[in-house]
Amino acid sequence: MLDLDERYGEGWCVTLARRPLTETLAIMGVEPGRQGAVDALDGEGDEAEPPARLTGRALPGAWSLVVETSGMTGWVGTRNEVLVALSAGGGAACSLTAGLGQDEVLYAEDGRMLIWFEPVTASLAGEGADRFRGPLERAGFRPDPDGRLDAALEPLPGSQLLVIAVEIVTGLRLTAEAFDGPWRGGVSAL
């Protein structure tokens, strides 16, 4: 199973949007004229301070995937206004982040933030919580009285729990191949 911590280290953000890559990067602060071919990010990168460098690629099914590995001032992909804009007009957008002891999934649809989900504790909030609670619980994100997840999920690292949760929420299966190039991106103005 895909383990994004192995690929990117302890701090990263992956944003998924159901829209073309050029538009996704533009909404995330990389204007089309500043977008170009870039190398894949790996780990902390060499940018210790802003601005953030975003790398993205198109996925099947009209989805775009964008990776950030330097979140010194926060992740562009976790900003509510970014996810709302990415999902506007009937779209969907999701970010999964790991770092600083908190792994989380944020999901927006049709210009509205729907959920915040922390897989390790199965904490779920937002106006769409009722819609996603059942599917997440059926997948094992249902803590027992001691706070442990289902036996099949309990031994998994947080980054793998994020990947499972994103598939349940978006229907998009993330595999290692999704993180193979080619990549486009640039420096975000956000």
C-alpha positions in Angstrom: 0.0 0.0 0.0 1.1 3.5 -0.8 3.0 5.2 2.1 3.5 8.9 1.4 5.7 9.3 4.5 8.3 7.0 2.8 8.2 9.1 -0.3 8.1 12.6 1.2 9.1 12.4 4.8 7.2 13.6 7.8 5.6 16.8 6.4 3.7 17.1 3.2 0.4 18.0 1.6 -1.3 16.4 -1.4 -4.2 18.2 -3.0 -6.6 16.6 -5.5 -9.0 18.5 -7.6 -11.4 17.4 -10.3 -10.3 20.0 -12.8 -7.5 20.5 -15.3 -4.0 20.8 -13.9 -3.3 24.3 -15.3 -6.5 25.6 -13.6 -5.7 23.8 -10.4 -2.2 25.3 -10.2 -3.5 28.7 -11.0 -6.1 28.6 -8.2 -3.3 27.5 -5.9 -1.3 30.6 -6.8 0.9 29.5 -9.7 -0.2 31.6 -12.7 -0.2 29.8 -16.1 2.7 31.9 -17.4 4.8 30.8 -14.5 4.0 27.1 -14.8 6.6 24.8 -16.3 8.1 21.3 -16.2 9.6 20.7 -12.8 11.4 17.8 -11.0 9.4 15.7 -8.5 9.6 16.8 -4.9 11.1 14.4 -2.4 11.1 15.1 1.3 11.6 18.6 2.8 13.1 20.0 -0.4 15.5 22.9 -0.3 12.9 25.7 0.2 13.0 26.2 4.0 10.8 29.4 3.8 8.1 30.6 1.5 7.2 30.9 -1.2 5.9 27.3 -1.6 6.9 25.3 -4.7 4.0 23.2 -6.0 4.4 20.2 -8.3 1.4 18.7 -10.0 0.3 16.2 -12.6 -2.9 15.2 -14.3 -4.5 11.9 -13.3 -7.1 9.8 -15.1 -10.7 10.8 -14.6 -10.1 14.5 -15.0 -8.3 14.8 -11.6 -5.2 16.8 -10.9 -2.7 16.0 -8.1 -0.5 18.7 -6.5 2.3 18.0 -4.0 3.8 20.4 -1.4 6.7 19.4 0.9 7.6 22.7 2.5 4.8 24.0 4.7 6.7 26.5 6.8 3.8 29.0 6.7 1.0 26.4 6.2 0.0 24.4 3.2 -1.6 26.1 0.3 -3.8 23.0 -0.3 -5.4 23.1 3.1 -6.7 26.7 2.9 -10.5 26.7 2.9 -10.7 29.4 0.2 -8.4 27.3 -2.0 -10.4 24.1 -1.6 -13.7 26.0 -2.1 -12.4 27.6 -5.3 -11.0 24.3 -6.6 -14.4 22.6 -6.1 -16.5 25.5 -7.4 -18.9 24.9 -10.3 -19.8 21.3 -9.4 -16.3 20.1 -8.8 -14.5 18.4 -5.9 -11.3 19.0 -4.1 -9.5 17.2 -1.3 -6.3 17.6 0.6 -4.5 15.1 2.7 -1.7 16.3 5.0 0.8 14.8 7.3 3.0 16.5 9.8 3.3 18.1 13.2 1.6 15.1 14.8 -1.7 15.6 12.9 -2.8 13.8 9.8 -6.0 15.1 8.2 -8.2 15.0 5.2 -10.2 18.0 4.1 -12.9 17.7 1.4 -14.9 20.3 -0.5 -17.6 19.9 -3.2 -19.4 22.4 -5.4 -17.8 25.3 -3.7 -18.5 24.2 -0.1 -16.3 22.8 2.6 -17.8 19.5 3.6 -15.6 17.6 6.0 -12.5 17.6 8.1 -11.4 14.1 9.0 -8.5 12.8 11.2 -8.0 9.1 10.4 -5.9 8.2 13.4 -8.6 9.1 15.8 -11.6 8.8 13.3 -12.6 12.4 14.3 -15.0 13.7 11.7 -16.6 17.2 11.5 -18.3 19.5 9.0 -21.6 19.9 7.3 -21.0 16.7 5.2 -20.0 14.5 8.3 -23.3 12.6 8.2 -22.9 11.7 4.5 -19.4 10.3 5.0 -19.6 8.8 8.5 -21.2 5.5 7.4 -18.7 4.7 4.6 -15.7 5.6 6.9 -17.0 3.5 9.8 -17.6 0.5 7.4 -14.0 0.8 6.3 -12.9 0.5 10.0 -12.6 4.1 11.0 -14.6 3.4 14.1 -12.7 3.5 17.4 -13.4 1.0 20.1 -13.9 2.2 23.7 -10.1 2.3 24.1 -9.8 4.6 21.1 -8.3 1.9 18.8 -9.4 1.6 15.2 -10.6 -1.6 13.5 -8.0 -4.4 13.7 -7.2 -4.1 10.0 -6.4 -0.4 10.3 -4.8 -0.2 13.7 -1.3 -1.2 12.7 -1.1 1.0 9.6 0.9 4.3 9.7 -1.0 7.6 9.4 -0.1 8.2 5.8 -1.6 4.9 4.7 -4.8 5.7 6.7 -5.0 9.0 4.8 -4.8 7.2 1.5 -7.6 4.8 2.5 -9.8 7.7 3.8 -9.2 9.7 0.6 -10.4 6.8 -1.5 -13.5 6.4 0.6 -14.3 10.2 0.4 -13.4 10.8 -3.3 -13.6 7.4 -4.9 -10.1 8.0 -6.3 -7.5 5.3 -5.6 -4.1 6.7 -5.0 -1.2 4.4 -6.1 2.5 4.8 -6.4 2.1 5.3 -10.1 0.0 8.4 -9.4 3.2 10.0 -8.1 5.3 9.2 -11.1 6.0 12.1 -13.5 5.9 14.1 -15.6 5.4 17.0 -13.3 4.4 20.7 -13.9 4.4 23.4 -11.4 6.0 26.5 -10.0 6.2 28.9 -7.1 2.9 29.8 -5.5 2.0 33.5 -4.9 -0.3 32.5 -2.0 
